[in-house]
Amino acid sequence: MNPVVTIKDLDKQYGNHKVLNRLNLQIYQGEIFGILGMNGAGKTTLLECMEGLRDYDSGIIEIQGTIGIQLQSASLPSYIKGKEAVSLIAGWRKIGKDNEILREMGICELEEKIYHEMSTGQKRRLHLALALIGNPDLIFLDEPAAGLDVEGQILLHQQIRQLKQRGKTILLASHDMREVEDLCDRIMVLYQGNVLFCGTVEELSRKTGACYQIQITTAEGIKKYEAKDIEGSVLKILEDCKKRQLKIQDMQISRGSLEQHFMELMKGEEK
Ligand SMILES: Nc1ncnc2c1ncn2[C@@H]1O[C@H](COP(=O)(O)OP(=O)(O)OP(=O)(O)O)[C@@H](O)[C@H]1O
């Protein structure tokens, strides 16, 4: 797999406050990569260093291909129309006009709409459309679904998945664990400027030693078990139910949520 982003020994401090500490990272083409961390962990600083918006003290950041950045809400003039925002960003990026992007994103109705009259969801979708002007290879999204209703989130997540299917690489910083768990192929957890973890959610669950949660529903009610392995534990539960002549109506096995694994990882650090 080709790395689209390679970061070596990245250091950044504000005054005496070290925010990124010899950070190393590789992000590969076509993956949705999530950056997680508590408030102040250094996520925005890292994103801005990668986007070229912030200087860093030492280290190397190599990016292959073109990038698209989702702007923050406050960054557009309040009386700009959707189509004017597209022309503005297309102009900055020196690619002429990109009249198609609002149609492709299914938001033609925003062409004539004034920015400050748009709903939060419409603004978010406009920002995603603006990030896609010029067909970039790597797309930076910072809290993309913040403030969206359920329908808006589902739509946005579908669009993010479609971008992945088109071979785009997506870098997403979010506090929404469900969003990160649903969308991301790999995640990185930042803690005080250090990479505490980098890998899949499954790998994180193994690192934190999470147990499987097995939930059985019978006519008697719901019973929950915790188990280190699936096969042996499920067999035992089935035998037990058979002995007690209980008919199983439903069985669910999970290894806990990303939120649980994240909190477990943080607990380990704060001890
Ligand atoms: N321009 C700045 N000058 C001085 N300190 C800064 C500056 N920007 C950020 N910081 C500090 O650097 C640390 C990391 O900030 P950063 O915004 O990168 O964290 P974050 O993980 O994105 O946080 P959040 O989840 O709250 O957005 C924080 O302690 C913050 O106060």
The ligand as a Gaussian input file, in Angstrom:
#p B3LYP/6-31G(d) Opt

LIG

0 1
 N       -1.959000      29.159000      18.958000
 C       -1.734000      28.581000      20.131000
 N       -0.930000      29.144000      21.054000
 C       -0.671000      28.552000      22.228000
 N       -1.198000      27.356000      22.623000
 C       -1.994000      26.740000      21.741000
 C       -2.329000      27.312000      20.456000
 N       -3.143000      26.469000      19.819000
 C       -3.337000      25.417000      20.640000
 N       -2.655000      25.576000      21.796000
 C       -2.598000      24.620000      22.928000
 O       -2.066000      23.407000      22.410000
 C       -2.730000      22.285000      22.974000
 C       -3.309000      21.428000      21.854000
 O       -4.337000      22.160000      21.208000
 P       -5.146000      21.557000      19.973000
 O       -6.153000      22.578000      19.580000
 O       -4.205000      21.085000      18.952000
 O       -5.840000      20.305000      20.678000
 P       -7.098000      19.439000      20.206000
 O       -6.738000      18.027000      20.488000
 O       -7.479000      19.802000      18.816000
 O       -8.205000      19.931000      21.227000
 P       -9.819000      19.974000      21.074000
 O      -10.309000      18.564000      21.101000
 O      -10.213000      20.722000      22.305000
 O      -10.139000      20.710000      19.803000
 C       -3.781000      22.841000      23.924000
 O       -3.243000      22.816000      25.234000
 C       -3.969000      24.277000      23.460000
 O       -4.295000      25.107000      24.539000

